[in-house]
Amino acid sequence: MIPATNQRPAATILFIFGGSGDLNLRKLTPALYNLYLDKYLSDRFAVVGLGRSNYTDESFRERLLEGVQSFSRRKNGPDDTWKSFAPMVSYLQMDAGDKASYTKLSDFVAGKEKEWGVQANVVFYLAVAPQLVPGIATNLGKLPLCGDKSRVRIVVEKPFGRDLKTAQELNALLGGLFAEEQIYRIDHYLGKETVQNILALRFANSLFEPIWNRRYVDYVQITAAETVGLEGRGGYYEGSGALRDMIQNHLLQVLCMVATEAPISFDANEVRNKKVDVLNAIRRIKPEEVKDMAVRGQYGPGEKDGKPIPGYREEEGVKPDSTTETFAAVKLFVDNWRWEDVPFYLRTGKSLPEKATVITIQFKPAPYYAFPSEATHSWQSNRLTIGIQPGMDIRLRFQAKRPGQTLAIDPVEMVFSYKDAYAGQEPEAYETLLLDVMTGDATLFMRADQVEAAWKVVTPILDAWESETPDFPNYAPGSWGPEAAMQLVEKDGFHWMMK
């Protein structure tokens, strides 16, 4: 997390494998540029793009400027500050599969440290396809400088493994090359302001913590909905699917933030210990229970906003008989004293009616027998709604008397909006996470045991789904998914919530 003291990181060299790729263009360089504008970067900072493309330093900078102007929350700083940021950016052409070329990295570090007159922290960011990670990590691990636990870090993007076995294998590989404190497994959801605000909401306010438990909470819902389809990512998505792509990492990590016990400090390992406790407490789903606890779907062809929409199986890179799910919903229970028998409903999907990520804490109904029946026609239980994207806000619904001579009760809302409460734009998730890496704060990054615990939650579902052939497609684009997803919550007497 960004330090309260606005502490700037020490001298830093950031190498980005896949430097000419889409993630760097859309997210990483725009984030670094915003950190520069906000004066969070060290005066001794260098970022080096690594790749096989034939760029010069100048042509690489021009390409990244296009990304900033297209995707950054700020297209340029005052007085064209890109011109002062650009000299920090360089490009090094190399084949990540060529072991001999890794000496270029050590040489670059030695040259910069000589120029600056200080030792630098070194970050290796692996913005590459998952299958390239083991080879790159192995080659990096052979560099003598990577043995320095205090100043060398490696950042690994999700997906972290494809299942429990491959996640364990990757953890074992990385753990044999680097110390755990050097490994930063990144999940950009945890860098979002509203997700971070969950801990502040719960533990900095005596109003909420006493009622944040099974005595007062009816259920919890976490929805991550997308309106788009694959957007050219068919090759990746075919090997993933909604359960792996979203629920195993993003939504389970959000669930941990909602369900965790209070940490005794905000030390990185203390916070992560509490999250692992939640994951370990999630009730394991038995094979025969999967059909009652999890739903999958795949969108077919249809029409949206008057335009034809291809079905998932018609997308580029997708098999014509694909059984990959584009929608997943699960019901989970956290078996501990705080959450016993409170259902947690998680859902995610593509080609849904709206783009939104929302957490709903639904409280149990208050007794209203003291009120006349005509006063309670519009009575609704209290609800706390946390909007993560696109709007970042927190909404509390409660009952209030309607103005007038009769006693009538209506639900009303109190709303906290980041946009309205704070001047300026909130930082993007990658800004927060990149700064944390540079300052050595691992609080928002997943530890090896967290990753494996999350895979253990979804493995029974994956195993059951892989043993059966689904009846796909089973939902229309622009709908809220298959009918079975509605039944998942309706059979418990609830329904899916948005804002």
C-alpha positions in Angstrom: 0.0 0.0 0.0 1.2 3.6 -0.6 2.9 4.7 2.6 1.1 7.3 4.6 4.3 9.3 4.8 4.6 9.4 0.9 7.9 7.7 1.2 9.7 7.4 -2.1 11.4 4.2 -3.1 15.2 3.9 -3.2 17.1 3.9 -6.5 15.3 1.3 -8.7 15.9 -0.5 -12.0 12.8 -2.1 -13.3 13.2 -4.7 -16.1 10.0 -5.6 -18.0 10.0 -8.9 -19.8 7.4 -8.5 -22.6 8.2 -4.8 -22.7 6.8 -4.4 -26.2 3.6 -6.2 -25.2 0.1 -5.1 -24.5 0.3 -5.1 -20.7 3.2 -2.7 -20.6 1.6 -0.4 -23.3 -1.8 -0.3 -21.6 -1.0 -0.6 -17.9 2.6 -0.6 -16.7 4.1 2.4 -18.4 1.0 4.6 -17.9 1.1 3.6 -14.2 4.9 4.4 -13.9 4.3 7.8 -15.7 1.6 8.7 -13.2 3.8 7.8 -10.3 6.4 10.1 -11.8 3.9 12.9 -12.1 2.9 12.4 -8.5 6.6 12.4 -7.4 6.6 8.9 -6.1 9.5 7.7 -8.2 13.1 8.0 -7.1 15.3 10.5 -8.9 17.5 7.5 -9.6 15.0 5.4 -11.6 15.3 3.4 -14.8 12.8 1.2 -16.6 14.0 -1.2 -19.3 11.7 -2.9 -21.8 13.0 -6.3 -22.8 11.8 -8.1 -26.0 12.7 -9.5 -29.4 11.1 -6.6 -31.3 13.6 -4.4 -33.1 13.2 -1.1 -31.2 15.6 1.7 -30.5 15.4 3.6 -27.2 13.7 6.4 -29.1 11.2 4.4 -31.1 10.3 2.4 -27.9 9.6 5.7 -26.1 7.5 6.9 -28.9 5.5 3.6 -28.8 5.0 3.9 -25.1 3.9 7.5 -25.4 1.1 6.3 -27.6 0.0 4.0 -24.8 0.0 6.8 -22.3 -2.0 9.1 -24.5 -4.5 6.3 -25.2 -4.8 4.5 -21.9 -3.5 6.6 -19.0 -5.9 8.5 -16.6 -3.7 11.5 -17.4 -2.6 11.9 -21.1 0.3 14.1 -20.3 1.6 16.1 -17.4 2.0 19.8 -17.0 4.5 21.4 -19.4 4.8 18.1 -21.3 6.6 16.2 -18.6 6.9 13.1 -20.8 10.0 14.7 -22.1 11.6 14.6 -18.6 10.3 11.1 -17.9 11.3 9.6 -21.3 15.1 9.5 -20.6 14.4 7.0 -17.7 13.0 4.6 -20.3 15.2 2.4 -22.5 14.9 -0.8 -24.5 17.1 -3.9 -24.6 16.6 -6.4 -27.4 17.0 -9.9 -26.2 15.6 -13.4 -26.6 14.3 -14.5 -23.1 15.1 -18.1 -24.1 18.8 -17.3 -24.7 20.7 -18.0 -21.5 23.8 -16.1 -22.5 21.8 -12.8 -23.1 21.0 -12.5 -19.4 24.4 -11.1 -18.7 23.1 -8.0 -20.4 20.9 -7.4 -17.4 23.8 -7.6 -14.9 25.8 -5.3 -17.1 23.0 -2.8 -17.2 22.6 -2.8 -13.4 26.4 -2.4 -12.9 26.5 0.5 -15.3 23.6 2.3 -13.7 25.0 1.8 -10.2 28.3 3.2 -11.3 26.5 6.2 -12.9 24.4 6.8 -9.8 27.0 6.0 -7.2 24.6 3.8 -5.2 23.3 0.3 -5.2 19.9 0.0 -6.7 16.9 -2.2 -6.0 16.2 -4.4 -9.0 12.8 -5.6 -10.1 12.1 -8.2 -12.8 8.5 -7.9 -14.0 7.4 -10.9 -16.0 4.7 -9.5 -18.3 4.8 -12.6 -20.5 2.7 -15.6 -21.3 2.5 -18.1 -18.4 4.4 -20.8 -20.3 7.5 -18.5 -20.5 7.7 -17.8 -16.8 9.6 -21.0 -15.7 12.3 -20.5 -18.3 12.8 -16.8 -17.5 12.8 -17.4 -13.8 15.3 -20.2 -14.1 17.7 -18.0 -16.2 17.3 -15.1 -13.8 17.9 -17.3 -10.8 21.4 -18.0 -12.1 22.4 -14.4 -12.0 24.6 -13.7 -9.0 22.7 -10.4 -8.3 19.5 -12.3 -7.7 20.9 -13.8 -4.6 20.5 -10.5 -2.8 17.2 -11.0 -1.0 17.1 -7.4 0.2 17.1 -5.6 -3.1 16.1 -8.0 -5.9 12.4 -8.8 -6.6 10.5 -10.8 -9.3 6.9 -10.0 -10.2 4.8 -12.8 -11.7 1.4 -12.0 -13.3 -1.6 -14.3 -13.1 -2.6 -16.9 -14.0 -0.4 -18.6 -11.4 -0.7 -22.1 -12.5 -3.6 -23.8 -14.3 -4.6 -26.0 -11.3 -3.3 -26.9 -7.9 -0.6 -29.3 -9.2 0.9 -26.7 -11.7 0.7 -23.9 -9.1 2.6 -26.1 -6.6 5.2 -26.9 -9.3 5.6 -23.2 -10.1 5.9 -22.3 -6.4 8.5 -25.0 -6.0 10.5 -23.7 -9.0 10.4 -20.1 -7.8 11.1 -21.1 -4.2 14.2 -22.9 -5.3 15.5 -19.8 -7.1 14.4 -16.9 -4.9 13.4 -16.3 -1.3 9.7 -16.0 -0.7 10.1 -12.3 0.2 11.5 -11.7 -3.3 8.5 -13.2 -5.1 5.5 -10.8 -5.8 2.5 -12.7 -7.3 0.4 -9.8 -8.6 -3.4 -9.6 -8.6 -4.4 -6.2 -9.9 -7.8 -6.4 -8.2 -6.1 -6.0 -4.8 -4.6 -2.7 -6.0 -8.0 -1.1 -6.5 -8.8 1.7 -4.1 -12.2 0.4 -3.0 -10.9 -3.1 -2.4 -8.2 -1.6 -0.1 -10.9 0.5 1.6 -12.6 -2.7 2.8 -10.1 -3.0 5.6 -10.4 0.7 6.5 -14.2 0.4 6.4 -14.3 -2.6 8.7 -11.5 -2.0 11.2 -11.4 1.8 11.4 -15.1 2.2 12.2 -16.7 0.8 15.4 -20.0 1.2 13.6 -19.5 -1.8 11.3 -17.2 -4.3 13.0 -19.7 -5.4 15.7 -22.3 -6.4 13.1 -19.9 -7.9 10.6 -20.7 -11.5 11.4 -23.3 -14.4 11.2 -25.6 -12.8 13.8 -26.4 -9.9 11.6 -25.3 -10.8 8.0 -27.8 -12.8 5.9 -25.5 -13.3 2.9 -22.6 -11.8 1.0 -22.5 -11.5 -2.8 -19.5 -10.6 -5.1 -20.2 -9.9 -8.7 -17.7 -9.2 -11.5 -19.7 -8.6 -14.7 -18.3 -7.8 -18.1 -20.3 -6.6 -21.1 -17.6 -7.6 -23.7 -16.8 -11.0 -25.1 -13.2 -12.2 -25.7 -11.7 -9.1 -27.4 -9.2 -11.2 -29.3 -8.2 -13.3 -26.3 -9.6 -16.6 -27.5 -6.3 -18.4 -27.4 -5.8 -17.6 -23.8 -9.4 -17.9 -22.6 -9.8 -21.4 -24.1 -7.3 -22.7 -21.7 -8.7 -20.8 -18.8 -12.4 -20.1 -18.4 -14.3 -17.9 -16.0 -13.7 -20.1 -12.9 -9.9 -20.0 -13.3 -9.6 -16.5 -14.8 -11.7 -14.6 -12.3 -13.0 -16.6 -9.3 -9.9 -18.6 -8.3 -7.8 -15.4 -7.9 -9.7 -12.1 -8.1 -13.0 -12.9 -6.4 -11.5 -15.2 -3.8 -9.1 -12.5 -2.8 -11.9 -10.0 -2.5 -13.8 -12.6 -0.4 -10.8 -12.8 1.9 -10.8 -9.0 2.4 -14.5 -9.1 3.3 -14.3 -12.2 5.6 -10.8 -11.8 7.3 -10.3 -11.3 11.0 -8.8 -8.1 12.3 -5.0 -8.1 11.9 -2.9 -7.1 14.9 -0.8 -4.9 12.5 -0.6 -4.1 8.9 2.7 -6.0 8.5 2.5 -7.8 5.2 2.8 -11.4 6.6 0.2 -10.6 9.3 -2.4 -9.5 6.8 -1.6 -12.4 4.5 -1.8 -14.9 7.4 -5.4 -13.7 8.1 -6.3 -14.2 4.4 -4.9 -17.7 4.3 -7.0 -18.5 7.4 -10.1 -17.5 5.5 -9.2 -19.6 2.5 -8.4 -22.6 4.7 -11.8 -22.2 6.4 -13.8 -22.3 3.2 -15.8 -25.5 3.2 -14.5 -27.9 0.6 -17.2 -28.9 -1.9 -17.7 -32.7 -2.2 -18.0 -34.1 -5.8 -21.6 -34.9 -5.4 -22.4 -31.4 -4.1 -20.9 -29.5 -7.1 -24.2 -29.4 -9.1 -25.9 -27.7 -6.1 -23.0 -25.3 -5.3 -21.7 -24.2 -8.7 -23.1 -23.2 -12.1 -21.3 -22.7 -15.4 -22.4 -21.1 -18.6 -21.3 -20.1 -22.1 -22.9 -17.4 -24.2 -24.3 -18.2 -27.6 -25.0 -16.0 -30.6 -27.5 -13.2 -30.3 -28.2 -9.5 -30.6 -27.2 -6.6 -28.4 -28.1 -3.0 -28.9 -29.5 -3.9 -32.3 -26.2 -5.5 -33.4 -25.5 -9.2 -34.0 -23.2 -10.8 -31.4 -21.3 -13.9 -32.2 -21.4 -16.8 -29.8 -18.3 -17.8 -27.8 -17.8 -20.8 -30.1 -17.7 -18.5 -33.1 -15.0 -16.3 -31.6 -11.5 -16.4 -33.1 -9.2 -18.9 -31.5 -12.1 -20.9 -30.0 -13.0 -24.5 -30.8 -16.3 -25.0 -32.5 -17.4 -27.5 -29.8 -15.7 -25.7 -26.9 -16.8 -26.6 -23.3 -15.0 -23.6 -21.8 -17.3 -21.6 -19.5 -17.7 -17.8 -20.0 -19.9 -17.6 -16.9 -19.4 -19.1 -13.4 -21.3 -18.8 -10.1 -20.5 -20.6 -6.9 -21.9 -20.7 -3.4 -19.3 -21.0 -0.6 -19.3 -21.2 3.2 -16.6 -20.0 5.5 -16.6 -22.4 8.4 -15.4 -20.4 11.4 -17.1 -18.6 14.4 -17.7 -15.4 12.5 -19.3 -16.7 9.3 -20.8 -20.1 10.1 -23.7 -20.9 7.7 -23.5 -17.4 6.0 -23.5 -18.1 2.2 -21.0 -16.3 0.0 -22.2 -16.1 -3.6 -19.7 -15.3 -6.2 -20.4 -14.8 -9.9 -18.6 -13.6 -13.0 -19.3 -13.7 -16.7 -18.7 -12.2 -20.1 -21.3 -10.6 -22.4 -23.5 -9.6 -19.5 -25.9 -6.6 -19.4 -23.5 -4.2 -17.6 -19.8 -3.9 -16.6 -19.5 -3.8 -12.8 -17.7 -5.3 -9.9 -19.8 -5.0 -6.8 -19.7 -6.5 -3.2 -23.1 -6.7 -1.4 -23.3 -7.3 2.4 -27.0 -8.1 3.0 -28.1 -7.8 6.7 -30.8 -9.8 8.3 -34.2 -8.1 8.5 -35.0 -6.1 11.6 -38.3 -7.1 13.4 -41.1 -4.7 12.3 -44.0 -6.1 14.3 -44.2 -2.8 16.3 -45.1 -0.9 13.0 -48.6 -0.9 11.5 -48.7 -3.2 8.4 -49.4 -0.2 6.1 -46.1 1.4 7.2 -44.0 -1.5 6.0 -45.1 -2.1 2.4 -41.7 -1.0 1.0 -39.6 -2.2 3.9 -36.2 -3.6 2.9 -33.4 -5.0 4.9 -30.3 -3.0 5.5 -27.6 -3.5 2.9 -24.0 -2.3 2.4 -22.9 -2.1 -1.3 -19.3 -1.6 -2.2 -18.7 -0.6 -5.8 -15.3 -1.5 -7.1 -15.7 -0.6 -10.8 -16.6 1.3 -12.9 -17.9 3.6 -10.1 -16.0 3.5 -6.8 -18.4 4.1 -4.0 -19.9 2.7 -0.8 -23.7 2.7 -0.3 -25.6 2.0 3.0 -29.3 1.3 2.7 -31.5 1.9 5.8 -35.1 2.6 6.7 -36.5 6.1 7.1 -39.9 7.6 7.7 -41.5 9.2 4.6 -42.4 12.8 5.2 -46.1 13.3 5.9 -48.9 12.8 8.5 -48.9 9.0 8.2 -46.3 6.5 9.4 -44.7 5.1 6.2 -41.3 3.6 6.0 -39.1 3.8 2.9 -35.6 2.5 2.1 -33.0 5.3 1.6 -29.3 5.4 0.9 -26.2 7.2 2.2 -23.5 7.2 -0.5 -19.8 7.8 -0.2 -18.3 8.4 -3.7 -14.6 8.7 -4.3 -15.2 11.1 -7.2 -17.3 13.4 -5.1 -15.3 13.2 -1.8 -11.8 13.6 -3.2 -10.3 16.1 -5.7 -8.4 14.6 -8.5 -8.3 11.1 -9.8 -7.7 8.0 -7.7 -4.6 6.0 -8.7 -5.0 3.0 -11.0 -4.4 -0.4 -9.4 -1.1 -0.9 -11.1 0.2 2.4 -9.7 -0.3 1.2 -6.2 1.1 -2.3 -6.8 4.2 -1.1 -8.7 5.0 1.4 -5.9 4.5 -1.4 -3.4 7.0 -3.6 -5.3 9.6 -0.8 -5.4 9.2 -0.1 -1.7 9.2 -3.8 -0.8 5.7 -3.9 0.7 4.2 -7.3 -0.1 0.9 -6.8 1.7 -1.3 -6.8 -1.4 0.6 -9.7 -3.1 -0.2 -13.4 -2.8 2.1 -15.6 -0.9 2.7 -19.2 -2.1 0.4 -20.8 0.5 -2.4 -18.3 -0.5 -2.2 -19.3 -4.1 -2.4 -23.0 -3.3 -5.2 -22.6 -0.8 -7.3 -20.7 -3.4 -6.7 -23.6 -5.9 -7.9 -26.1 -3.3 -11.2 -24.2 -3.1 -12.0 -24.5 -6.8 -10.3 -27.9 -7.6 -13.4 -30.0 -6.7 -15.5 -27.8 -9.1 -12.9 -28.1 -11.9 -12.7 -31.8 -11.5 -16.4 -32.3 -11.6 -16.9 -30.0 -14.6 -14.1 -31.7 -16.6 -15.8 -35.1 -16.1 -19.0 -34.0 -17.7 -20.0 -32.5 -21.0 -22.1 -29.3 -20.5 -25.1 -28.3 -22.6 -23.5 -25.2 -24.1 -24.4 -22.5 -25.1 -26.9 -21.8 -22.4 -27.3 -18.1 -22.1 -27.9 -15.2 -24.5 -25.5 -12.3 -24.8 -26.8 -9.3 -22.8 -28.5 -11.6 -20.3 -27.4 -12.3 -16.7 -26.2 -15.8 -17.5 -27.9 -19.2 -17.4 -31.2 -19.7 -15.5 -29.4 -22.1 -13.1 -27.4 -19.2 -11.8 -30.6 -17.5 -10.7 -31.8 -20.7 -9.1 -28.5 -21.0 -7.1 -29.6 -18.1 -4.9 -33.4 -18.2 -5.3 -33.6 -21.7 -3.8 -32.1 -20.1 -0.6 -34.8 -17.4 -0.7 -32.5 -14.6 -2.1 -31.8 -13.0 -5.5 -28.8 -11.6 -7.1 -28.1 -7.9 -6.2 -26.4 -5.1 -8.1 -26.5 -1.4 -6.9 
